[in-house]
């Protein structure tokens, strides 16, 4: 093809005109895009972004419920007040070690399990734990 264009001036002119025509068509698309409104795809993308921002803002507005439940849930409020009363009533000399607290919790758990006539297997099944974990703790 290069030989044909190089030898014949008419073919060289046709080739140059055809190349310029294609370049103009491509450039025309760019000019139309610059001068026109958004395409449907761009409008859809903007709508998606706006919806995502709105959902994110709503989630962030409601996040305080999850990060500060004591402000919204009465059971959490009562539990916090009970803990605060207990902390105030205990003096520093009566504080228990972590091990003692865990032992007391496990003893209370065992007593509650026995009071309700629940086997260790059933308790493990209900709690989603391995039975060996429950036995170890009791």
C-alpha positions in Angstrom: 0.0 0.0 0.0 2.9 2.3 0.8 4.3 1.7 -2.7 1.0 2.5 -4.3 0.7 5.8 -2.4 4.3 6.8 -2.9 4.1 6.2 -6.7 0.8 7.8 -7.5 0.0 11.4 -6.4 -3.7 10.9 -6.9 -3.7 8.0 -4.4 -1.6 10.1 -2.0 -4.2 12.8 -2.2 -7.1 10.3 -1.6 -5.2 8.8 1.3 -4.6 12.3 2.9 -8.2 13.3 2.4 -9.5 10.1 3.8 -7.2 10.4 6.9 -8.3 14.0 7.4 -12.0 13.0 7.1 -11.6 10.3 9.8 -9.7 12.7 12.0 -12.5 15.3 11.6 -15.1 12.7 12.5 -13.2 11.8 15.7 -12.7 15.4 16.5 -16.4 16.1 15.9 -17.3 13.6 18.6 -15.0 15.5 21.0 -16.6 18.9 20.1 -20.1 17.5 20.4 -19.2 16.1 23.8 -17.8 19.4 25.0 -20.9 21.3 23.9 -23.6 18.9 25.0 -25.2 18.1 28.3 -24.4 15.0 30.2 -25.1 11.6 28.6 -27.5 9.2 30.2 -24.7 7.1 31.6 -23.1 10.2 33.3 -26.5 11.1 34.7 -26.9 7.6 36.1 -23.5 7.7 37.6 -24.2 11.0 39.3 -27.5 9.7 40.6 -25.6 6.6 42.0 -23.0 8.8 43.7 -25.7 11.0 45.2 -27.7 8.0 46.5 -24.5 6.5 48.0 -23.6 9.8 49.7 -27.2 10.0 51.1 -27.1 6.4 52.4 -23.7 6.9 53.9 -24.8 10.1 55.6 -27.9 8.3 57.1 -25.7 5.5 58.3 -23.3 8.0 59.9 -26.2 9.9 61.5 -27.4 6.6 63.1 -23.9 5.4 64.1 -24.3 7.0 67.5 -26.8 4.3 68.4 -24.1 1.7 67.9 -21.2 3.7 69.4 -23.2 5.2 72.3 -25.9 2.7 73.1 -26.2 4.0 76.7 -27.9 7.1 75.3 -30.6 5.1 73.5 -31.2 1.7 75.1 -32.7 1.7 78.5 -31.2 -1.7 79.5 -27.7 -0.5 78.7 -28.5 2.6 80.8 -29.6 0.6 83.8 -26.6 -1.8 83.4 -24.2 1.2 83.4 -25.8 2.7 86.4 -25.6 -0.6 88.3 -22.0 -0.9 87.4 -21.3 2.7 88.5 -23.1 2.0 91.9 -21.1 -1.2 92.3 -17.8 0.6 91.6 -18.6 3.4 94.0 -19.6 0.9 96.8 -16.4 -1.1 96.4 -13.4 0.4 97.9 -10.0 -0.2 96.4 -9.0 -2.8 99.0 -11.8 -5.1 98.1 -11.1 -5.2 94.4 -10.8 -8.7 93.0 -8.2 -9.9 90.5 -9.3 -10.8 87.0 -9.0 -14.5 87.9 -11.3 -14.1 90.9 -13.9 -12.3 88.8 -13.8 -15.0 86.1 -14.1 -17.7 88.8 -17.1 -15.9 90.3 -18.7 -15.5 86.9 -18.2 -19.1 86.0 -19.6 -20.2 89.4 -22.7 -18.0 88.8 -23.1 -19.5 85.3 -22.9 -23.0 86.7 -25.5 -22.2 89.3 -27.8 -20.6 86.8 -27.4 -23.7 84.5 -28.2 -26.1 87.4 -31.2 -24.0 88.5 -32.7 -24.2 85.0 -31.9 -27.9 84.7 -29.8 -27.4 81.6 -27.0 -29.8 80.7 -23.5 -28.7 79.8 -24.1 -30.1 76.3 -27.4 -28.1 75.9 -25.8 -24.9 77.2 -22.8 -25.4 74.8 -25.3 -25.9 71.9 -27.3 -22.8 72.9 -24.3 -20.6 73.3 -22.5 -21.9 70.2 -19.5 -22.9 72.1 -17.7 -26.2 72.3 -18.8 -28.3 75.3 -15.1 -28.6 76.5 -14.9 -24.8 76.8 -17.9 -24.8 79.1 -16.6 -27.7 81.2 -13.2 -25.9 81.5 -14.8 -22.7 82.7 -17.0 -24.4 85.3 
